């Protein structure tokens, strides 16, 4: 029964993560990617940093911890969110979530170069099949788009964002700095806020970017609180109880929930074949994680 509880919590967390694609799409019509990043990450920092101070005995970061947070704050927070919000201006929330589902595969590819990890032949097969799924999603199953190199700008931007977050994961794995997940997340969010602040403030002052209807801020509040703070907290608790491999499998539900939510809230109509490419990616990722890597 206890295990079932954590399964349900992880499903709920993935539902919150999926909601970020819907909220991001809704907010992209009113805010620029820079301002959205600033508002989402800034608000999340205001919430999570005090929690970290209360929970951590040593909440002050050392030079090594700050340097790690600087790299992660730039690559995993700043770059990812700028690509993410830029992508949603040009592509659907459904397509963005399907492309994002390839993250475990991209992480493994990056790890082979940065960490010199070996990839068994079976894993290489699943990397290839997942890559096919991503390409089919980007070209919308139109071979002429591939021949003419005529891709959706938003899908390419989302792929860049997925690469950024995959690099974030590899940098964490590569690091030898001993630091709690909460503390690392808090300082990474803070650094992202510091990095993006000058650009966001400039936009706000020059273009009056915050002069939008109050209802448009709901998407920002949702993304800052639910997927960033609550979803992350649930995920970390589940990883401790279930193990990282089991918890990671639930992330494959994100594109499924995103597609359902995008139909309900955004009235998105997706090419039926995109469901097939999404299934190719998800199945490839699941089978990829089942293959044992030799030591």
LOKOL-104891 format. One record per residue: x, y, z of N, C-alpha, C in turn; residue number from 0. Coordinates in steps of 0.2 Angstrom, whole numbers, plus 5000, padded with zeros to 4 digits. Example, Ala and Ser with C-alpha at 12.3 -4.5 7.8 and 13.67 -1.06 7.14 Angstrom:
  neast  nnorth   nup  caeast  canorth  caup  ceast  cnorth   cup  seq
   5066    4972  5039    5062     4978  5039   5066    4984  5039    0
   5064    4989  5035    5068     4995  5036   5064    5000  5039    1
This chain:
  neast  nnorth   nup  caeast  canorth  caup  ceast  cnorth   cup  seq
   5004    4994  5000    5000     5000  5000   5004    5006  5000    0
   5010    5006  5004    5014     5012  5004   5017    5013  4997    1
   5019    5008  4994    5022     5008  4987   5017    5011  4982    2
   5011    5009  4983    5005     5012  4978   5005    5019  4980    3
   5005    5021  4986    5005     5029  4987   5010    5033  4983    4
   5016    5030  4983    5021     5034  4980   5020    5033  4972    5
   5018    5028  4970    5016     5027  4963   5011    5033  4961    6
   5006    5034  4965    5001     5039  4964   5004    5046  4964    7
   5008    5047  4969    5011     5053  4970   5015    5055  4964    8
   5019    5050  4961    5023     5051  4955   5019    5053  4949    9
   5013    5049  4948    5009     5051  4943   5006    5058  4943   10
   5005    5060  4950    5002     5067  4951   5008    5072  4949   11
   5014    5070  4950    5019     5075  4949   5020    5075  4941   12
   5020    5070  4938    5020     5070  4930   5014    5074  4927   13
   5009    5074  4930    5003     5078  4928   5004    5085  4929   14
   5008    5087  4934    5010     5094  4936   5015    5096  4930   15
   5020    5092  4929    5025     5093  4924   5022    5094  4917   16
   5017    5090  4915    5013     5091  4909   5010    5097  4909   17
   5007    5099  4914    5003     5106  4914   5007    5112  4913   18
   5014    5111  4914    5019     5117  4912   5019    5118  4904   19
   5018    5113  4900    5017     5114  4893   5011    5118  4891   20
   5006    5116  4895    4999     5120  4893   5000    5127  4896   21
   5002    5128  4902    5003     5135  4905   5008    5139  4900   22
   5013    5136  4898    5018     5139  4894   5016    5142  4888   23
   5012    5137  4885    5008     5139  4878   5004    5145  4879   24
   5000    5145  4885    4995     5150  4886   4999    5157  4887   25
   5004    5156  4891    5008     5162  4893   5012    5165  4887   26
   5014    5161  4882    5018     5163  4877   5015    5168  4872   27
   5008    5169  4873    5005     5174  4869   5005    5181  4872   28
   5007    5181  4878    5007     5188  4882   5014    5190  4884   29
   5018    5185  4885    5025     5187  4888   5030    5185  4883   30
   5036    5188  4883    5042     5186  4879   5045    5180  4883   31
   5049    5176  4880    5053     5171  4883   5057    5173  4889   32
   5060    5179  4888    5064     5182  4893   5060    5184  4899   33
   5055    5187  4898    5051     5189  4904   5047    5183  4907   34
   5045    5178  4903    5042     5172  4906   5047    5168  4910   35
   5053    5168  4908    5058     5164  4912   5060    5168  4918   36
   5060    5175  4918    5061     5179  4924   5056    5178  4929   37
   5050    5178  4927    5044     5178  4931   5043    5171  4934   38
   5044    5166  4930    5043     5159  4933   5049    5157  4938   39
   5055    5158  4936    5060     5156  4940   5061    5161  4946   40
   5060    5167  4945    5060     5172  4950   5055    5170  4956   41
   5049    5169  4954    5044     5167  4959   5046    5160  4962   42
   5048    5156  4958    5050     5149  4961   5056    5150  4966   43
   5060    5154  4965    5066     5156  4969   5063    5159  4976   44
   5059    5163  4975    5056     5166  4981   5052    5161  4986   45
   5050    5156  4983    5046     5151  4987   5051    5146  4990   46
   5056    5143  4985    5060     5137  4987   5066    5139  4991   47
   5069    5145  4990    5075     5147  4994   5073    5148  5001   48
   5068    5151  5004    5067     5151  5011   5066    5144  5014   49
   5063    5139  5010    5062     5133  5012   5068    5129  5013   50
   5073    5130  5008    5079     5127  5009   5083    5130  5015   51
   5083    5136  5016    5086     5139  5022   5084    5136  5029   52
   5077    5135  5029    5074     5132  5035   5076    5124  5036   53
   5077    5121  5030    5078     5114  5030   5085    5112  5031   54
   5090    5116  5028    5097     5114  5027   5101    5117  5033   55
   5105    5113  5036    5109     5115  5042   5114    5120  5040   56
   5117    5118  5034    5122     5123  5031   5119    5125  5024   57
   5115    5131  5025    5112     5133  5019   5117    5138  5015   58
   5122    5140  5018    5127     5144  5014   5131    5140  5009   59
   5131    5142  5003    5135     5138  4998   5142    5140  4998   60
   5146    5134  4997    5154     5135  4996   5155    5137  4989   61
   5162    5139  4988    5164     5141  4981   5163    5135  4976   62
   5164    5129  4978    5163     5123  4974   5155    5122  4972   63
   5151    5123  4977    5144     5123  4976   5141    5128  4972   64
   5144    5134  4973    5142     5140  4969   5144    5139  4962   65
   5150    5137  4961    5152     5136  4954   5148    5130  4950   66
   5146    5125  4954    5142     5120  4951   5135    5123  4949   67
   5132    5127  4954    5126     5130  4953   5126    5135  4947   68
   5131    5138  4946    5132     5143  4941   5131    5139  4934   69
   5135    5134  4934    5134     5130  4927   5127    5127  4926   70
   5124    5125  4931    5118     5122  4931   5112    5127  4930   71
   5113    5133  4933    5109     5138  4933   5109    5141  4926   72
   5114    5141  4922    5115     5144  4916   5112    5139  4910   73
   5115    5133  4911    5113     5128  4906   5106    5125  4907   74
   5105    5122  4913    5099     5119  4914   5093    5123  4916   75
   5094    5129  4918    5088     5134  4920   5087    5139  4915   76
   5092    5143  4914    5092     5149  4909   5091    5147  4902   77
   5095    5143  4899    5095     5141  4892   5089    5136  4891   78
   5087    5132  4895    5082     5127  4894   5075    5131  4894   79
   5074    5136  4899    5068     5140  4899   5067    5145  4893   80
   5073    5148  4891    5072     5152  4885   5071    5148  4879   81
   5074    5142  4878    5072     5138  4872   5065    5136  4873   82
   5063    5133  4879    5056     5131  4880   5051    5136  4878   83
   5051    5142  4881    5046     5147  4880   5046    5150  4873   84
   5052    5150  4870    5053     5152  4863   5049    5147  4858   85
   5050    5140  4860    5048     5135  4856   5040    5135  4856   86
   5037    5137  4862    5030     5137  4862   5026    5142  4858   87
   5030    5147  4856    5027     5152  4852   5026    5150  4845   88
   5030    5144  4843    5029     5142  4836   5027    5135  4835   89
   5026    5131  4840    5024     5124  4840   5019    5123  4845   90
   5016    5117  4844    5010     5115  4849   5013    5113  4856   91
   5009    5113  4861    5011     5110  4867   5012    5103  4867   92
   5008    5099  4862    5009     5092  4861   5015    5090  4858   93
   5017    5094  4853    5023     5092  4849   5029    5093  4854   94
   5029    5099  4857    5035     5100  4862   5036    5095  4867   95
   5030    5092  4870    5031     5087  4875   5033    5081  4872   96
   5031    5079  4866    5033     5073  4863   5041    5073  4862   97
   5043    5079  4859    5051     5080  4858   5054    5079  4865   98
   5052    5082  4870    5055     5083  4876   5055    5076  4879   99
   5051    5071  4877    5051     5064  4880   5058    5060  4878  100
   5061    5063  4873    5068     5060  4871   5073    5062  4876  101
   5072    5065  4881    5077     5068  4886   5082    5062  4888  102
   5079    5057  4891    5084     5051  4893   5089    5049  4888  103
   5086    5048  4882    5090     5046  4876   5096    5051  4875  104
   5094    5058  4875    5099     5063  4874   5104    5063  4879  105
   5102    5062  4885    5106     5062  4891   5111    5057  4891  106
   5109    5051  4888    5114     5045  4888   5119    5047  4882  107
   5117    5050  4877    5122     5052  4871   5127    5057  4874  108
   5125    5062  4877    5129     5067  4880   5134    5064  4885  109
   5131    5059  4889    5136     5056  4894   5141    5052  4891  110
   5140    5049  4885    5145     5045  4882   5151    5049  4880  111
   5150    5056  4879    5155     5060  4877   5158    5064  4883  112
   5154    5066  4888    5157     5069  4894   5159    5065  4899  113
   5156    5059  4900    5158     5055  4905   5161    5048  4903  114
   5162    5048  4896    5165     5042  4893   5161    5035  4895  115
   5155    5036  4896    5151     5030  4897   5150    5025  4891  116
   5150    5019  4892    5149     5014  4887   5142    5013  4885  117
   5140    5012  4879    5133     5011  4877   5133    5004  4874  118
   5129    4999  4877    5129     4993  4873   5125    4993  4867  119
   5126    4988  4862    5123     4989  4856   5115    4989  4856  120
   5112    4986  4861    5105     4986  4862   5103    4993  4863  121
   5106    4997  4867    5104     5004  4869   5105    5008  4863  122
   5110    5007  4859    5111     5011  4853   5105    5010  4848  123
   5102    5004  4848    5096     5002  4844   5091    5007  4846  124
   5090    5007  4853    5084     5011  4855   5085    5018  4855  125
   5091    5021  4855    5093     5028  4853   5091    5029  4846  126
   5093    5025  4842    5091     5026  4835   5084    5026  4834  127
   5080    5022  4837    5072     5022  4836   5069    5028  4839  128
   5072    5030  4845    5069     5036  4848   5071    5042  4843  129
   5077    5042  4840    5079     5048  4836   5074    5048  4830  130
   5072    5042  4827    5067     5042  4822   5061    5045  4824  131
   5059    5043  4830    5052     5046  4833   5053    5054  4833  132
   5058    5056  4835    5059     5064  4836   5059    5067  4829  133
   5063    5064  4824    5063     5067  4817   5056    5067  4814  134
   5052    5061  4815    5045     5061  4812   5041    5066  4815  135
   5042    5067  4822    5038     5073  4825   5039    5079  4822  136
   5046    5081  4821    5048     5087  4819   5046    5089  4812  137
   5046    5083  4807    5044     5084  4800   5036    5083  4799  138
   5033    5081  4805    5026     5080  4805   5024    5075  4800  139
   5029    5070  4799    5028     5064  4795   5028    5066  4787  140
   5030    5072  4786    5031     5074  4779   5038    5073  4776  141
   5039    5068  4772    5046     5067  4770   5049    5073  4766  142
   5044    5077  4763    5047     5083  4759   5050    5088  4763  143
   5047    5088  4770    5050     5093  4774   5057    5091  4776  144
   5059    5085  4776    5065     5082  4778   5070    5084  4772  145
   5067    5082  4766    5071     5083  4760   5073    5091  4758  146
   5068    5095  4760    5069     5102  4759   5072    5106  4765  147
   5073    5102  4770    5075     5105  4777   5071    5110  4779  148
   5064    5109  4778    5059     5114  4780   5056    5112  4787  149
   5059    5114  4792    5057     5111  4799   5053    5117  4803  150
   5049    5115  4807    5045     5119  4812   5050    5122  4816  151
   5051    5129  4816    5056     5132  4821   5055    5131  4828  152
   5048    5130  4830    5047     5128  4837   5050    5122  4839  153
   5049    5117  4835    5051     5110  4836   5059    5110  4837  154
   5062    5113  4833    5070     5114  4833   5072    5117  4840  155
   5068    5122  4842    5070     5126  4848   5069    5121  4854  156
   5063    5117  4853    5062     5113  4859   5067    5107  4859  157
   5070    5105  4854    5075     5100  4854   5081    5103  4857  158
   5083    5109  4856    5088     5113  4859   5087    5113  4866  159
   5081    5115  4868    5079     5115  4876   5080    5108  4879  160
   5078    5103  4876    5079     5096  4878   5086    5094  4879  161
   5090    5097  4874    5098     5095  4874   5101    5099  4880  162
   5098    5105  4882    5101     5109  4887   5099    5106  4894  163
   5093    5103  4895    5091     5100  4901   5095    5093  4902  164
   5096    5090  4896    5100     5083  4896   5107    5085  4899  165
   5110    5090  4896    5117     5092  4898   5117    5094  4906  166
   5111    5097  4908    5111     5098  4915   5111    5092  4919  167
   5108    5087  4917    5108     5080  4921   5115    5077  4921  168
   5118    5078  4915    5125     5075  4915   5130    5079  4919  169
   5129    5085  4919    5134     5090  4923   5133    5088  4931  170
   5127    5086  4933    5126     5084  4940   5129    5078  4941  171
   5128    5073  4936    5131     5066  4937   5139    5067  4937  172
   5142    5071  4933    5149     5072  4933   5152    5075  4939  173
   5148    5080  4942    5151     5083  4948   5152    5079  4954  174
   5158    5080  4957    5160     5077  4963   5158    5081  4970  175
   5154    5086  4969    5153     5091  4974   5147    5087  4978  176
   5148    5087  4985    5142     5084  4989   5138    5090  4991  177
   5132    5089  4988    5127     5094  4990   5120    5091  4989  178
   5115    5093  4993    5108     5091  4993   5105    5093  4987  179
   5100    5089  4985    5096     5091  4979   5092    5098  4980  180
   5089    5099  4986    5086     5105  4987   5090    5111  4987  181
   5096    5110  4990    5101     5116  4990   5103    5118  4983  182
   5105    5112  4979    5107     5113  4972   5102    5117  4968  183
   5096    5114  4969    5090     5117  4965   5089    5124  4967  184
   5089    5126  4973    5088     5133  4976   5093    5138  4973  185
   5100    5136  4973    5105     5140  4971   5105    5141  4963  186
   5103    5135  4960    5103     5135  4952   5097    5140  4950  187
   5091    5140  4954    5086     5144  4952   5088    5152  4954  188
   5091    5153  4959    5094     5160  4961   5098    5162  4956  189
   5103    5158  4953    5108     5161  4948   5104    5162  4942  190
   5100    5158  4940    5096     5159  4934   5092    5166  4934  191
   5089    5167  4940    5086     5173  4941   5091    5179  4940  192
   5097    5179  4943    5102     5184  4943   5104    5185  4935  193
   5105    5179  4932    5107     5180  4925   5102    5183  4920  194
   5096    5181  4921    5090     5184  4917   5088    5191  4919  195
   5089    5193  4925    5086     5199  4927   5087    5205  4923  196
   5094    5207  4921    5095     5213  4918   5091    5213  4911  197
   5091    5207  4907    5088     5207  4901   5080    5208  4902  198
   5077    5205  4907    5070     5205  4908   5068    5212  4910  199
   5072    5215  4915    5071     5222  4917   5071    5227  4911  200
   5076    5226  4907    5076     5230  4901   5070    5230  4897  201
   5068    5224  4895    5062     5223  4891   5056    5226  4895  202
   5055    5225  4901    5049     5228  4905   5049    5235  4905  203
   5055    5238  4905    5056     5246  4905   5054    5249  4898  204
   5057    5245  4893    5057     5248  4886   5050    5246  4883  205
   5047    5241  4884    5041     5238  4881   5035    5238  4885  206
   5036    5239  4892    5030     5239  4897   5027    5232  4896  207
   5032    5227  4896    5030     5220  4895   5025    5217  4901  208
   5025    5220  4906    5020     5217  4912   5013    5220  4911  209
   5012    5224  4906    5005     5227  4905   5001    5222  4902  210
   4999    5217  4905    4994     5212  4902   4989    5211  4907  211
   4983    5208  4904    4978     5206  4909   4980    5202  4915  212
   4977    5203  4920    4978     5199  4926   4978    5191  4925  213
   4973    5189  4921    4972     5182  4920   4978    5179  4917  214
   4982    5183  4913    4988     5180  4910   4994    5178  4914  215
   4993    5180  4920    4998     5179  4925   4997    5172  4929  216
   4991    5169  4928    4989     5163  4931   4994    5157  4928  217
   4996    5158  4922    5000     5153  4919   5007    5153  4923  218
   5010    5159  4924    5016     5160  4927   5016    5157  4934  219
   5011    5159  4938    5010     5156  4945   5010    5149  4945  220
   5006    5146  4940    5005     5139  4940   5012    5136  4939  221
   5016    5138  4934    5022     5135  4932   5027    5136  4938  222
   5027    5141  4942    5032     5143  4947   5030    5138  4953  223
   5024    5137  4955    5022     5134  4961   5021    5126  4960  224
   5017    5124  4955    5015     5117  4954   5021    5113  4951  225
   5023    5114  4945    5028     5109  4943   5035    5110  4946  226
   5037    5117  4947    5044     5119  4949   5045    5117  4957  227
   5040    5119  4961    5041     5118  4968   5038    5111  4970  228
   5031    5111  4969    5027     5105  4972   5030    5098  4968  229
   5030    5099  4961    5031     5093  4957   5038    5091  4959  230
   5043    5095  4959    5050     5094  4961   5051    5090  4968  231
   5047    5093  4973    5047     5090  4979   5045    5083  4980  232
   5039    5082  4976    5036     5075  4976   5041    5071  4972  233
   5044    5073  4967    5048     5069  4963   5054    5066  4967  234
   5057    5071  4971    5063     5069  4975   5061    5065  4981  235
   5055    5065  4984    5053     5061  4989   5052    5054  4986  236
   5049    5053  4980    5048     5047  4977   5054    5044  4975  237
   5059    5047  4973    5066     5045  4971   5069    5041  4977  238
   5068    5044  4983    5071     5041  4989   5068    5035  4991  239
   5061    5034  4989    5057     5028  4991   5057    5023  4986  240
   5057    5025  4980    5056     5020  4974   5063    5019  4970  241
   5068    5023  4971    5074     5023  4967   5073    5027  4961  242
   5079    5030  4958    5079     5034  4953   5076    5031  4946  243
   5078    5024  4945    5076     5021  4939   5068    5020  4939  244
   5065    5018  4944    5058     5017  4944   5054    5024  4943  245
   5057    5029  4947    5054     5036  4947   5055    5038  4939  246
   5060    5037  4936    5061     5040  4930   5056    5037  4924  247
   5054    5031  4925    5049     5028  4921   5043    5032  4920  248
   5041    5035  4926    5035     5039  4926   5035    5045  4922  249
   5041    5048  4921    5041     5054  4917   5039    5053  4910  250
   5038    5046  4908    5036     5045  4901   5028    5046  4901  251
   5025    5047  4906    5018     5049  4906   5017    5057  4904  252
   5022    5061  4905    5022     5068  4904   5019    5069  4897  253
   5022    5067  4891    5019     5068  4885   5012    5066  4884  254
   5010    5060  4887    5003     5057  4887   4998    5062  4890  255
   5000    5065  4896    4996     5069  4900   4996    5076  4896  256
   5001    5078  4893    5002     5084  4889   4997    5084  4883  257
   4997    5079  4880    4992     5078  4874   4985    5079  4876  258
   4983    5075  4881    4976     5075  4884   4975    5082  4886  259
   4979    5086  4890    4977     5092  4892   4977    5097  4887  260
   4981    5097  4882    4982     5101  4876   4975    5101  4872  261
   4972    5095  4872    4966     5094  4868   4960    5097  4872  262
   4961    5097  4879    4955     5099  4883   4956    5107  4884  263
   4962    5109  4885    4962     5117  4887   4964    5121  4881  264
   4968    5118  4876    4970     5122  4870   4967    5120  4864  265
   4962    5115  4864    4959     5113  4858   4964    5111  4852  266
   4969    5109  4854    4974     5107  4849   4972    5101  4845  267
   4973    5101  4838    4972     5095  4834   4978    5093  4831  268
   4980    5087  4833    4987     5085  4831   4986    5079  4826  269
   4991    5079  4822    4992     5074  4816   4992    5067  4820  270
   4987    5063  4818    4986     5056  4821   4993    5053  4821  271
   4997    5054  4816    5003     5050  4816   5008    5052  4821  272
   5007    5058  4824    5011     5061  4829   5011    5057  4835  273
   5005    5054  4836    5004     5049  4842   5008    5043  4841  274
   5009    5041  4835    5013     5035  4833   5020    5037  4835  275
   5023    5043  4833    5030     5045  4834   5031    5046  4841  276
   5026    5048  4845    5026     5049  4852   5027    5042  4855  277
   5023    5037  4853    5024     5030  4856   5030    5027  4854  278
   5033    5029  4848    5040     5026  4847   5045    5028  4852  279
   5045    5035  4853    5049     5038  4858   5049    5035  4865  280
   5042    5035  4867    5041     5032  4874   5043    5025  4875  281
   5041    5021  4870    5043     5014  4870   5051    5013  4870  282
   5054    5017  4866    5061     5017  4865   5065    5018  4872  283
   5062    5024  4875    5065     5026  4881   5064    5020  4887  284
   5058    5017  4887    5057     5012  4892   5061    5006  4891  285
   5062    5004  4885    5066     4998  4883   5074    5000  4884  286
   5075    5006  4883    5082     5009  4884   5084    5008  4891  287
   5080    5010  4896    5081     5010  4903   5081    5003  4906  288
   5079    4998  4902    5078     4991  4904   5085    4988  4903  289
   5089    4990  4898    5095     4987  4896   5101    4989  4901  290
   5104    4984  4903    5109     4985  4908   5115    4987  4905  291
   5119    4992  4908    5125     4994  4906   5131    4991  4909  292
   5135    4988  4905    5141     4984  4909   5146    4989  4912  293
   5148    4987  4918    5153     4991  4922   5160    4992  4918  294
